Amino acid sequence: MWLKQGDLVIDITGDQFGDWPHGPVFVGKECSWLAAFSGVDSGLADYRQLGGSLEVELDASYAALIAAAT
């Protein structure tokens, strides 16, 4: 799995594959290696779409992470 916004790609998982040519983290424009995979765009990656108690729990975790980082 990787993140894509426009033509910007961020992949922190590619190095699990032996033929991954980009090192542990890839941040860049379209990548032909990733283009070989077919998939379905799952839509917006935002936990707030989940609703319910899981959203509340993740909200608290997110707030704690932000507080720790500042």
PDB file of N, CA, C, O and CB in Angstrom:
ATOM      1  N   MET A   1       0.847  -1.164   0.000  1.00  0.00           N
ATOM      2  CA  MET A   1       0.000   0.000   0.000  1.00  0.00           C
ATOM      3  C   MET A   1       0.893   1.227   0.000  1.00  0.00           C
ATOM      4  O   MET A   1       1.951   1.240   0.629  1.00  0.00           O
ATOM      5  CB  MET A   1      -0.964  -0.002   1.211  1.00  0.00           C
ATOM      6  N   TRP A   2       0.464   2.243  -0.701  1.00  0.00           N
ATOM      7  CA  TRP A   2       1.186   3.502  -0.732  1.00  0.00           C
ATOM      8  C   TRP A   2       0.167   4.620  -0.811  1.00  0.00           C
ATOM      9  O   TRP A   2      -1.007   4.389  -1.100  1.00  0.00           O
ATOM     10  CB  TRP A   2       2.185   3.561  -1.924  1.00  0.00           C
ATOM     11  N   LEU A   3       0.625   5.829  -0.552  1.00  0.00           N
ATOM     12  CA  LEU A   3      -0.229   7.007  -0.622  1.00  0.00           C
ATOM     13  C   LEU A   3       0.061   7.759  -1.906  1.00  0.00           C
ATOM     14  O   LEU A   3       1.202   7.826  -2.364  1.00  0.00           O
ATOM     15  CB  LEU A   3      -0.019   7.922   0.606  1.00  0.00           C
ATOM     16  N   LYS A   4      -0.979   8.315  -2.471  1.00  0.00           N
ATOM     17  CA  LYS A   4      -0.817   9.066  -3.706  1.00  0.00           C
ATOM     18  C   LYS A   4      -1.715  10.297  -3.660  1.00  0.00           C
ATOM     19  O   LYS A   4      -2.899  10.207  -3.335  1.00  0.00           O
ATOM     20  CB  LYS A   4      -1.144   8.185  -4.943  1.00  0.00           C
ATOM     21  N   GLN A   5      -1.138  11.436  -3.989  1.00  0.00           N
ATOM     22  CA  GLN A   5      -1.882  12.687  -4.108  1.00  0.00           C
ATOM     23  C   GLN A   5      -1.433  13.335  -5.402  1.00  0.00           C
ATOM     24  O   GLN A   5      -0.295  13.790  -5.513  1.00  0.00           O
ATOM     25  CB  GLN A   5      -1.649  13.639  -2.869  1.00  0.00           C
ATOM     26  N   GLY A   6      -2.321  13.379  -6.378  1.00  0.00           N
ATOM     27  CA  GLY A   6      -1.925  13.865  -7.694  1.00  0.00           C
ATOM     28  C   GLY A   6      -0.878  12.928  -8.255  1.00  0.00           C
ATOM     29  O   GLY A   6      -1.122  11.726  -8.356  1.00  0.00           O
ATOM     30  N   ASP A   7       0.300  13.456  -8.628  1.00  0.00           N
ATOM     31  CA  ASP A   7       1.359  12.577  -9.123  1.00  0.00           C
ATOM     32  C   ASP A   7       2.439  12.313  -8.068  1.00  0.00           C
ATOM     33  O   ASP A   7       3.464  11.699  -8.367  1.00  0.00           O
ATOM     34  CB  ASP A   7       1.994  13.184 -10.365  1.00  0.00           C
ATOM     35  N   LEU A   8       2.207  12.778  -6.828  1.00  0.00           N
ATOM     36  CA  LEU A   8       3.141  12.527  -5.732  1.00  0.00           C
ATOM     37  C   LEU A   8       2.815  11.179  -5.092  1.00  0.00           C
ATOM     38  O   LEU A   8       1.661  10.896  -4.771  1.00  0.00           O
ATOM     39  CB  LEU A   8       3.082  13.670  -4.674  1.00  0.00           C
ATOM     40  N   VAL A   9       3.845  10.352  -4.911  1.00  0.00           N
ATOM     41  CA  VAL A   9       3.692   9.032  -4.314  1.00  0.00           C
ATOM     42  C   VAL A   9       4.586   8.949  -3.078  1.00  0.00           C
ATOM     43  O   VAL A   9       5.738   9.382  -3.107  1.00  0.00           O
ATOM     44  CB  VAL A   9       4.043   7.904  -5.338  1.00  0.00           C
ATOM     45  N   ILE A  10       4.044   8.389  -1.991  1.00  0.00           N
ATOM     46  CA  ILE A  10       4.816   8.124  -0.782  1.00  0.00           C
ATOM     47  C   ILE A  10       4.638   6.651  -0.455  1.00  0.00           C
ATOM     48  O   ILE A  10       3.517   6.179  -0.260  1.00  0.00           O
ATOM     49  CB  ILE A  10       4.365   9.043   0.419  1.00  0.00           C
ATOM     50  N   ASP A  11       5.750   5.929  -0.398  1.00  0.00           N
ATOM     51  CA  ASP A  11       5.692   4.507  -0.087  1.00  0.00           C
ATOM     52  C   ASP A  11       6.749   4.188   0.961  1.00  0.00           C
ATOM     53  O   ASP A  11       7.945   4.340   0.714  1.00  0.00           O
ATOM     54  CB  ASP A  11       5.899   3.645  -1.362  1.00  0.00           C
ATOM     55  N   ILE A  12       6.299   3.744   2.135  1.00  0.00           N
ATOM     56  CA  ILE A  12       7.227   3.360   3.196  1.00  0.00           C
ATOM     57  C   ILE A  12       7.292   1.839   3.342  1.00  0.00           C
ATOM     58  O   ILE A  12       7.877   1.330   4.298  1.00  0.00           O
ATOM     59  CB  ILE A  12       6.811   4.003   4.528  1.00  0.00           C
ATOM     60  N   THR A  13       6.694   1.116   2.398  1.00  0.00           N
ATOM     61  CA  THR A  13       6.621  -0.340   2.513  1.00  0.00           C
ATOM     62  C   THR A  13       7.318  -1.086   1.387  1.00  0.00           C
ATOM     63  O   THR A  13       7.469  -2.306   1.461  1.00  0.00           O
ATOM     64  CB  THR A  13       5.196  -0.763   2.565  1.00  0.00           C
ATOM     65  N   GLY A  14       7.741  -0.392   0.360  1.00  0.00           N
ATOM     66  CA  GLY A  14       8.276  -1.056  -0.826  1.00  0.00           C
ATOM     67  C   GLY A  14       9.506  -1.901  -0.589  1.00  0.00           C
ATOM     68  O   GLY A  14       9.734  -2.874  -1.308  1.00  0.00           O
ATOM     69  N   ASP A  15      10.309  -1.549   0.413  1.00  0.00           N
ATOM     70  CA  ASP A  15      11.560  -2.278   0.618  1.00  0.00           C
ATOM     71  C   ASP A  15      11.355  -3.692   1.163  1.00  0.00           C
ATOM     72  O   ASP A  15      12.327  -4.418   1.368  1.00  0.00           O
ATOM     73  CB  ASP A  15      12.443  -1.505   1.557  1.00  0.00           C
ATOM     74  N   GLN A  16      10.115  -4.086   1.396  1.00  0.00           N
ATOM     75  CA  GLN A  16       9.866  -5.469   1.794  1.00  0.00           C
ATOM     76  C   GLN A  16      10.017  -6.432   0.615  1.00  0.00           C
ATOM     77  O   GLN A  16      10.074  -7.648   0.800  1.00  0.00           O
ATOM     78  CB  GLN A  16       8.469  -5.597   2.395  1.00  0.00           C
ATOM     79  N   PHE A  17      10.082  -5.878  -0.591  1.00  0.00           N
ATOM     80  CA  PHE A  17      10.231  -6.678  -1.798  1.00  0.00           C
ATOM     81  C   PHE A  17      11.689  -6.668  -2.254  1.00  0.00           C
ATOM     82  O   PHE A  17      12.332  -5.618  -2.270  1.00  0.00           O
ATOM     83  CB  PHE A  17       9.307  -6.153  -2.917  1.00  0.00           C
ATOM     84  N   GLY A  18      12.200  -7.825  -2.619  1.00  0.00           N
ATOM     85  CA  GLY A  18      13.599  -7.949  -3.005  1.00  0.00           C
ATOM     86  C   GLY A  18      14.002  -7.128  -4.216  1.00  0.00           C
ATOM     87  O   GLY A  18      15.164  -6.742  -4.337  1.00  0.00           O
ATOM     88  N   ASP A  19      13.066  -6.854  -5.113  1.00  0.00           N
ATOM     89  CA  ASP A  19      13.421  -6.114  -6.323  1.00  0.00           C
ATOM     90  C   ASP A  19      13.045  -4.629  -6.250  1.00  0.00           C
ATOM     91  O   ASP A  19      13.064  -3.939  -7.269  1.00  0.00           O
ATOM     92  CB  ASP A  19      12.749  -6.746  -7.518  1.00  0.00           C
ATOM     93  N   TRP A  20      12.706  -4.138  -5.066  1.00  0.00           N
ATOM     94  CA  TRP A  20      12.358  -2.729  -4.875  1.00  0.00           C
ATOM     95  C   TRP A  20      13.610  -1.883  -5.057  1.00  0.00           C
ATOM     96  O   TRP A  20      14.578  -2.067  -4.318  1.00  0.00           O
ATOM     97  CB  TRP A  20      11.726  -2.489  -3.467  1.00  0.00           C
ATOM     98  N   PRO A  21      13.623  -0.966  -6.012  1.00  0.00           N
ATOM     99  CA  PRO A  21      14.859  -0.247  -6.337  1.00  0.00           C
ATOM    100  C   PRO A  21      15.045   1.094  -5.622  1.00  0.00           C
ATOM    101  O   PRO A  21      15.989   1.816  -5.942  1.00  0.00           O
ATOM    102  CB  PRO A  21      14.907  -0.013  -7.796  1.00  0.00           C
ATOM    103  N   HIS A  22      14.185   1.450  -4.672  1.00  0.00           N
ATOM    104  CA  HIS A  22      14.176   2.824  -4.174  1.00  0.00           C
ATOM    105  C   HIS A  22      14.614   3.032  -2.726  1.00  0.00           C
ATOM    106  O   HIS A  22      14.473   4.148  -2.226  1.00  0.00           O
ATOM    107  CB  HIS A  22      12.835   3.358  -4.321  1.00  0.00           C
ATOM    108  N   GLY A  23      15.129   2.044  -2.036  1.00  0.00           N
ATOM    109  CA  GLY A  23      15.517   2.214  -0.642  1.00  0.00           C
ATOM    110  C   GLY A  23      14.312   2.079   0.280  1.00  0.00           C
ATOM    111  O   GLY A  23      13.227   1.708  -0.168  1.00  0.00           O
ATOM    112  N   PRO A  24      14.496   2.378   1.568  1.00  0.00           N
ATOM    113  CA  PRO A  24      13.434   2.119   2.533  1.00  0.00           C
ATOM    114  C   PRO A  24      12.199   3.007   2.377  1.00  0.00           C
ATOM    115  O   PRO A  24      11.093   2.596   2.728  1.00  0.00           O
ATOM    116  CB  PRO A  24      13.975   2.283   3.902  1.00  0.00           C
ATOM    117  N   VAL A  25      12.378   4.204   1.860  1.00  0.00           N
ATOM    118  CA  VAL A  25      11.245   5.129   1.696  1.00  0.00           C
ATOM    119  C   VAL A  25      11.316   5.754   0.313  1.00  0.00           C
ATOM    120  O   VAL A  25      12.374   6.205  -0.126  1.00  0.00           O
ATOM    121  CB  VAL A  25      11.248   6.237   2.802  1.00  0.00           C
ATOM    122  N   PHE A  26      10.186   5.774  -0.361  1.00  0.00           N
ATOM    123  CA  PHE A  26      10.114   6.426  -1.668  1.00  0.00           C
ATOM    124  C   PHE A  26       9.146   7.588  -1.579  1.00  0.00           C
ATOM    125  O   PHE A  26       7.991   7.417  -1.189  1.00  0.00           O
ATOM    126  CB  PHE A  26       9.677   5.428  -2.776  1.00  0.00           C
ATOM    127  N   VAL A  27       9.616   8.765  -1.940  1.00  0.00           N
ATOM    128  CA  VAL A  27       8.777   9.951  -2.084  1.00  0.00           C
ATOM    129  C   VAL A  27       9.142  10.552  -3.424  1.00  0.00           C
ATOM    130  O   VAL A  27      10.283  10.964  -3.635  1.00  0.00           O
ATOM    131  CB  VAL A  27       8.978  10.985  -0.894  1.00  0.00           C
ATOM    132  N   GLY A  28       8.194  10.605  -4.317  1.00  0.00           N
ATOM    133  CA  GLY A  28       8.493  11.142  -5.633  1.00  0.00           C
ATOM    134  C   GLY A  28       7.282  11.111  -6.543  1.00  0.00           C
ATOM    135  O   GLY A  28       6.151  10.888  -6.112  1.00  0.00           O
ATOM    136  N   LYS A  29       7.552  11.339  -7.795  1.00  0.00           N
ATOM    137  CA  LYS A  29       6.484  11.302  -8.789  1.00  0.00           C
ATOM    138  C   LYS A  29       6.176   9.858  -9.155  1.00  0.00           C
ATOM    139  O   LYS A  29       6.804   8.931  -8.645  1.00  0.00           O
ATOM    140  CB  LYS A  29       6.873  12.111 -10.047  1.00  0.00           C
ATOM    141  N   GLU A  30       5.228   9.677 -10.022  1.00  0.00           N
ATOM    142  CA  GLU A  30       4.803   8.340 -10.439  1.00  0.00           C
ATOM    143  C   GLU A  30       5.979   7.379 -10.512  1.00  0.00           C
ATOM    144  O   GLU A  30       7.073   7.756 -10.932  1.00  0.00           O
ATOM    145  CB  GLU A  30       4.103   8.405 -11.792  1.00  0.00           C
ATOM    146  N   CYS A  31       5.756   6.163 -10.110  1.00  0.00           N
ATOM    147  CA  CYS A  31       6.813   5.155 -10.050  1.00  0.00           C
ATOM    148  C   CYS A  31       6.393   3.965 -10.913  1.00  0.00           C
ATOM    149  O   CYS A  31       5.351   3.357 -10.666  1.00  0.00           O
ATOM    150  CB  CYS A  31       7.093   4.708  -8.570  1.00  0.00           C
ATOM    151  N   SER A  32       7.194   3.633 -11.914  1.00  0.00           N
ATOM    152  CA  SER A  32       6.836   2.537 -12.811  1.00  0.00           C
ATOM    153  C   SER A  32       6.767   1.207 -12.075  1.00  0.00           C
ATOM    154  O   SER A  32       5.994   0.331 -12.464  1.00  0.00           O
ATOM    155  CB  SER A  32       7.835   2.444 -13.953  1.00  0.00           C
ATOM    156  N   TRP A  33       7.554   1.038 -11.025  1.00  0.00           N
ATOM    157  CA  TRP A  33       7.517  -0.200 -10.257  1.00  0.00           C
ATOM    158  C   TRP A  33       6.142  -0.368  -9.619  1.00  0.00           C
ATOM    159  O   TRP A  33       5.568  -1.456  -9.664  1.00  0.00           O
ATOM    160  CB  TRP A  33       8.624  -0.210  -9.177  1.00  0.00           C
ATOM    161  N   LEU A  34       5.612   0.697  -9.028  1.00  0.00           N
ATOM    162  CA  LEU A  34       4.287   0.629  -8.411  1.00  0.00           C
ATOM    163  C   LEU A  34       3.178   0.544  -9.455  1.00  0.00           C
ATOM    164  O   LEU A  34       2.135  -0.062  -9.208  1.00  0.00           O
ATOM    165  CB  LEU A  34       4.062   1.841  -7.518  1.00  0.00           C
ATOM    166  N   ALA A  35       3.399   1.145 -10.611  1.00  0.00           N
ATOM    167  CA  ALA A  35       2.387   1.132 -11.667  1.00  0.00           C
ATOM    168  C   ALA A  35       2.098  -0.285 -12.153  1.00  0.00           C
ATOM    169  O   ALA A  35       1.055  -0.530 -12.758  1.00  0.00           O
ATOM    170  CB  ALA A  35       2.837   2.000 -12.839  1.00  0.00           C
ATOM    171  N   ALA A  36       3.010  -1.217 -11.895  1.00  0.00           N
ATOM    172  CA  ALA A  36       2.793  -2.604 -12.308  1.00  0.00           C
ATOM    173  C   ALA A  36       1.677  -3.274 -11.506  1.00  0.00           C
ATOM    174  O   ALA A  36       1.145  -4.303 -11.922  1.00  0.00           O
ATOM    175  CB  ALA A  36       4.082  -3.399 -12.160  1.00  0.00           C
ATOM    176  N   PHE A  37       1.324  -2.695 -10.361  1.00  0.00           N
ATOM    177  CA  PHE A  37       0.255  -3.256  -9.542  1.00  0.00           C
ATOM    178  C   PHE A  37      -1.082  -2.673  -9.968  1.00  0.00           C
ATOM    179  O   PHE A  37      -1.195  -1.479 -10.244  1.00  0.00           O
ATOM    180  CB  PHE A  37       0.508  -2.987  -8.045  1.00  0.00           C
ATOM    181  N   SER A  38      -2.078  -3.523 -10.016  1.00  0.00           N
ATOM    182  CA  SER A  38      -3.421  -3.006 -10.267  1.00  0.00           C
ATOM    183  C   SER A  38      -4.144  -2.981  -8.933  1.00  0.00           C
ATOM    184  O   SER A  38      -3.844  -3.777  -8.043  1.00  0.00           O
ATOM    185  CB  SER A  38      -4.198  -3.875 -11.329  1.00  0.00           C
ATOM    186  N   GLY A  39      -5.063  -2.098  -8.798  1.00  0.00           N
ATOM    187  CA  GLY A  39      -5.783  -1.998  -7.540  1.00  0.00           C
ATOM    188  C   GLY A  39      -6.970  -1.078  -7.674  1.00  0.00           C
ATOM    189  O   GLY A  39      -7.290  -0.574  -8.750  1.00  0.00           O
ATOM    190  N   VAL A  40      -7.592  -0.883  -6.572  1.00  0.00           N
ATOM    191  CA  VAL A  40      -8.769  -0.032  -6.526  1.00  0.00           C
ATOM    192  C   VAL A  40      -8.478   1.115  -5.576  1.00  0.00           C
ATOM    193  O   VAL A  40      -7.996   0.904  -4.463  1.00  0.00           O
ATOM    194  CB  VAL A  40     -10.034  -0.828  -6.083  1.00  0.00           C
ATOM    195  N   ASP A  41      -8.769   2.306  -6.011  1.00  0.00           N
ATOM    196  CA  ASP A  41      -8.640   3.467  -5.143  1.00  0.00           C
ATOM    197  C   ASP A  41      -9.710   3.356  -4.069  1.00  0.00           C
ATOM    198  O   ASP A  41     -10.904   3.371  -4.367  1.00  0.00           O
ATOM    199  CB  ASP A  41      -8.772   4.809  -5.947  1.00  0.00           C
ATOM    200  N   SER A  42      -9.283   3.246  -2.836  1.00  0.00           N
ATOM    201  CA  SER A  42     -10.218   3.076  -1.727  1.00  0.00           C
ATOM    202  C   SER A  42     -10.817   4.394  -1.259  1.00  0.00           C
ATOM    203  O   SER A  42     -11.637   4.416  -0.341  1.00  0.00           O
ATOM    204  CB  SER A  42      -9.528   2.400  -0.572  1.00  0.00           C
ATOM    205  N   GLY A  43     -10.418   5.475  -1.877  1.00  0.00           N
ATOM    206  CA  GLY A  43     -10.975   6.769  -1.508  1.00  0.00           C
ATOM    207  C   GLY A  43     -10.135   7.477  -0.464  1.00  0.00           C
ATOM    208  O   GLY A  43      -8.970   7.147  -0.239  1.00  0.00           O
ATOM    209  N   LEU A  44     -10.742   8.435   0.150  1.00  0.00           N
ATOM    210  CA  LEU A  44     -10.082   9.282   1.131  1.00  0.00           C
ATOM    211  C   LEU A  44      -9.578   8.460   2.312  1.00  0.00           C
ATOM    212  O   LEU A  44     -10.337   7.691   2.901  1.00  0.00           O
ATOM    213  CB  LEU A  44     -11.032  10.374   1.614  1.00  0.00           C
ATOM    214  N   ALA A  45      -8.317   8.616   2.656  1.00  0.00           N
ATOM    215  CA  ALA A  45      -7.734   7.919   3.802  1.00  0.00           C
ATOM    216  C   ALA A  45      -7.877   8.811   5.028  1.00  0.00           C
ATOM    217  O   ALA A  45      -6.966   9.565   5.368  1.00  0.00           O
ATOM    218  CB  ALA A  45      -6.233   7.554   3.545  1.00  0.00           C
ATOM    219  N   ASP A  46      -9.010   8.719   5.677  1.00  0.00           N
ATOM    220  CA  ASP A  46      -9.302   9.570   6.823  1.00  0.00           C
ATOM    221  C   ASP A  46     -10.122   8.773   7.831  1.00  0.00           C
ATOM    222  O   ASP A  46     -11.271   8.417   7.569  1.00  0.00           O
ATOM    223  CB  ASP A  46     -10.057  10.862   6.388  1.00  0.00           C
ATOM    224  N   TYR A  47      -9.523   8.500   8.977  1.00  0.00           N
ATOM    225  CA  TYR A  47     -10.201   7.702   9.989  1.00  0.00           C
ATOM    226  C   TYR A  47     -11.513   8.326  10.446  1.00  0.00           C
ATOM    227  O   TYR A  47     -12.373   7.628  10.984  1.00  0.00           O
ATOM    228  CB  TYR A  47      -9.297   7.505  11.174  1.00  0.00           C
ATOM    229  N   ARG A  48     -11.679   9.624  10.241  1.00  0.00           N
ATOM    230  CA  ARG A  48     -12.903  10.297  10.705  1.00  0.00           C
ATOM    231  C   ARG A  48     -14.127   9.871   9.913  1.00  0.00           C
ATOM    232  O   ARG A  48     -15.251  10.205  10.289  1.00  0.00           O
ATOM    233  CB  ARG A  48     -12.742  11.805  10.613  1.00  0.00           C
ATOM    234  N   GLN A  49     -13.931   9.141   8.827  1.00  0.00           N
ATOM    235  CA  GLN A  49     -15.052   8.605   8.072  1.00  0.00           C
ATOM    236  C   GLN A  49     -15.688   7.408   8.777  1.00  0.00           C
ATOM    237  O   GLN A  49     -16.809   7.017   8.448  1.00  0.00           O
ATOM    238  CB  GLN A  49     -14.597   8.207   6.679  1.00  0.00           C
ATOM    239  N   LEU A  50     -14.982   6.828   9.737  1.00  0.00           N
ATOM    240  CA  LEU A  50     -15.437   5.601  10.384  1.00  0.00           C
ATOM    241  C   LEU A  50     -16.629   5.817  11.308  1.00  0.00           C
ATOM    242  O   LEU A  50     -17.534   4.984  11.372  1.00  0.00           O
ATOM    243  CB  LEU A  50     -14.309   4.993  11.162  1.00  0.00           C
ATOM    244  N   GLY A  51     -16.623   6.940  12.022  1.00  0.00           N
ATOM    245  CA  GLY A  51     -17.693   7.221  12.961  1.00  0.00           C
ATOM    246  C   GLY A  51     -17.624   6.335  14.193  1.00  0.00           C
ATOM    247  O   GLY A  51     -16.745   5.481  14.310  1.00  0.00           O
ATOM    248  N   GLY A  52     -18.540   6.543  15.089  1.00  0.00           N
ATOM    249  CA  GLY A  52     -18.677   5.700  16.270  1.00  0.00           C
ATOM    250  C   GLY A  52     -17.511   5.772  17.230  1.00  0.00           C
ATOM    251  O   GLY A  52     -16.715   6.710  17.210  1.00  0.00           O
ATOM    252  N   SER A  53     -17.431   4.744  18.081  1.00  0.00           N
ATOM    253  CA  SER A  53     -16.431   4.729  19.147  1.00  0.00           C
ATOM    254  C   SER A  53     -15.005   4.622  18.612  1.00  0.00           C
ATOM    255  O   SER A  53     -14.074   5.140  19.229  1.00  0.00           O
ATOM    256  CB  SER A  53     -16.706   3.580  20.092  1.00  0.00           C
ATOM    257  N   LEU A  54     -14.825   3.962  17.479  1.00  0.00           N
ATOM    258  CA  LEU A  54     -13.485   3.858  16.901  1.00  0.00           C
ATOM    259  C   LEU A  54     -12.961   5.236  16.511  1.00  0.00           C
ATOM    260  O   LEU A  54     -11.787   5.536  16.727  1.00  0.00           O
ATOM    261  CB  LEU A  54     -13.496   2.927  15.676  1.00  0.00           C
ATOM    262  N   GLU A  55     -13.813   6.064  15.944  1.00  0.00           N
ATOM    263  CA  GLU A  55     -13.393   7.421  15.590  1.00  0.00           C
ATOM    264  C   GLU A  55     -13.007   8.200  16.844  1.00  0.00           C
ATOM    265  O   GLU A  55     -12.013   8.927  16.833  1.00  0.00           O
ATOM    266  CB  GLU A  55     -14.515   8.158  14.825  1.00  0.00           C
ATOM    267  N   VAL A  56     -13.763   8.064  17.908  1.00  0.00           N
ATOM    268  CA  VAL A  56     -13.457   8.757  19.162  1.00  0.00           C
ATOM    269  C   VAL A  56     -12.105   8.298  19.704  1.00  0.00           C
ATOM    270  O   VAL A  56     -11.289   9.114  20.134  1.00  0.00           O
ATOM    271  CB  VAL A  56     -14.569   8.506  20.210  1.00  0.00           C
ATOM    272  N   GLU A  57     -11.879   6.991  19.679  1.00  0.00           N
ATOM    273  CA  GLU A  57     -10.618   6.440  20.172  1.00  0.00           C
ATOM    274  C   GLU A  57      -9.435   6.910  19.331  1.00  0.00           C
ATOM    275  O   GLU A  57      -8.395   7.284  19.873  1.00  0.00           O
ATOM    276  CB  GLU A  57     -10.675   4.916  20.182  1.00  0.00           C
ATOM    277  N   LEU A  58      -9.594   6.891  18.014  1.00  0.00           N
ATOM    278  CA  LEU A  58      -8.513   7.341  17.142  1.00  0.00           C
ATOM    279  C   LEU A  58      -8.283   8.838  17.257  1.00  0.00           C
ATOM    280  O   LEU A  58      -7.148   9.300  17.134  1.00  0.00           O
ATOM    281  CB  LEU A  58      -8.814   6.975  15.701  1.00  0.00           C
ATOM    282  N   ASP A  59      -9.347   9.606  17.491  1.00  0.00           N
ATOM    283  CA  ASP A  59      -9.203  11.048  17.727  1.00  0.00           C
ATOM    284  C   ASP A  59      -8.314  11.304  18.941  1.00  0.00           C
ATOM    285  O   ASP A  59      -7.433  12.163  18.905  1.00  0.00           O
ATOM    286  CB  ASP A  59     -10.585  11.708  17.929  1.00  0.00           C
ATOM    287  N   ALA A  60      -8.552  10.554  20.014  1.00  0.00           N
ATOM    288  CA  ALA A  60      -7.746  10.715  21.231  1.00  0.00           C
ATOM    289  C   ALA A  60      -6.295  10.331  20.973  1.00  0.00           C
ATOM    290  O   ALA A  60      -5.378  11.010  21.436  1.00  0.00           O
ATOM    291  CB  ALA A  60      -8.322   9.864  22.380  1.00  0.00           C
ATOM    292  N   SER A  61      -6.085   9.251  20.239  1.00  0.00           N
ATOM    293  CA  SER A  61      -4.721   8.824  19.920  1.00  0.00           C
ATOM    294  C   SER A  61      -4.000   9.864  19.056  1.00  0.00           C
ATOM    295  O   SER A  61      -2.830  10.171  19.281  1.00  0.00           O
ATOM    296  CB  SER A  61      -4.744   7.466  19.201  1.00  0.00           C
ATOM    297  N   TYR A  62      -4.709  10.393  18.076  1.00  0.00           N
ATOM    298  CA  TYR A  62      -4.140  11.408  17.196  1.00  0.00           C
ATOM    299  C   TYR A  62      -3.759  12.650  18.003  1.00  0.00           C
ATOM    300  O   TYR A  62      -2.680  13.211  17.811  1.00  0.00           O
ATOM    301  CB  TYR A  62      -5.136  11.776  16.074  1.00  0.00           C
ATOM    302  N   ALA A  63      -4.636  13.072  18.894  1.00  0.00           N
ATOM    303  CA  ALA A  63      -4.361  14.252  19.729  1.00  0.00           C
ATOM    304  C   ALA A  63      -3.122  14.005  20.601  1.00  0.00           C
ATOM    305  O   ALA A  63      -2.298  14.903  20.778  1.00  0.00           O
ATOM    306  CB  ALA A  63      -5.593  14.592  20.623  1.00  0.00           C
ATOM    307  N   ALA A  64      -2.992  12.795  21.142  1.00  0.00           N
ATOM    308  CA  ALA A  64      -1.826  12.471  21.968  1.00  0.00           C
ATOM    309  C   ALA A  64      -0.542  12.511  21.133  1.00  0.00           C
ATOM    310  O   ALA A  64       0.482  13.008  21.602  1.00  0.00           O
ATOM    311  CB  ALA A  64      -1.996  11.080  22.620  1.00  0.00           C
ATOM    312  N   LEU A  65      -0.586  12.000  19.915  1.00  0.00           N
ATOM    313  CA  LEU A  65       0.580  12.039  19.041  1.00  0.00           C
ATOM    314  C   LEU A  65       0.992  13.469  18.707  1.00  0.00           C
ATOM    315  O   LEU A  65       2.175  13.808  18.729  1.00  0.00           O
ATOM    316  CB  LEU A  65       0.299  11.270  17.762  1.00  0.00           C
ATOM    317  N   ILE A  66       0.011  14.293  18.401  1.00  0.00           N
ATOM    318  CA  ILE A  66       0.301  15.703  18.075  1.00  0.00           C
ATOM    319  C   ILE A  66       0.892  16.410  19.294  1.00  0.00           C
ATOM    320  O   ILE A  66       1.850  17.172  19.168  1.00  0.00           O
ATOM    321  CB  ILE A  66      -0.991  16.439  17.598  1.00  0.00           C
ATOM    322  N   ALA A  67       0.323  16.158  20.469  1.00  0.00           N
ATOM    323  CA  ALA A  67       0.835  16.790  21.698  1.00  0.00           C
ATOM    324  C   ALA A  67       2.266  16.349  21.971  1.00  0.00           C
ATOM    325  O   ALA A  67       3.093  17.162  22.382  1.00  0.00           O
ATOM    326  CB  ALA A  67      -0.064  16.443  22.907  1.00  0.00           C
ATOM    327  N   ALA A  68       2.567  15.080  21.749  1.00  0.00           N
ATOM    328  CA  ALA A  68       3.916  14.565  21.999  1.00  0.00           C
ATOM    329  C   ALA A  68       4.934  15.129  21.016  1.00  0.00           C
ATOM    330  O   ALA A  68       6.117  15.256  21.335  1.00  0.00           O
ATOM    331  CB  ALA A  68       3.918  13.047  21.923  1.00  0.00           C
ATOM    332  N   ALA A  69       4.464  15.463  19.822  1.00  0.00           N
ATOM    333  CA  ALA A  69       5.367  15.955  18.782  1.00  0.00           C
ATOM    334  C   ALA A  69       5.654  17.440  18.909  1.00  0.00           C
ATOM    335  O   ALA A  69       6.558  17.955  18.251  1.00  0.00           O
ATOM    336  CB  ALA A  69       4.787  15.671  17.423  1.00  0.00           C
ATOM    337  N   THR A  70       4.897  18.132  19.744  1.00  0.00           N
ATOM    338  CA  THR A  70       5.108  19.589  19.866  1.00  0.00           C
ATOM    339  C   THR A  70       5.786  19.956  21.143  1.00  0.00           C
ATOM    340  O   THR A  70       6.032  21.135  21.394  1.00  0.00           O
ATOM    341  CB  THR A  70       3.804  20.326  19.775  1.00  0.00           C
TER     342      THR A  70
END
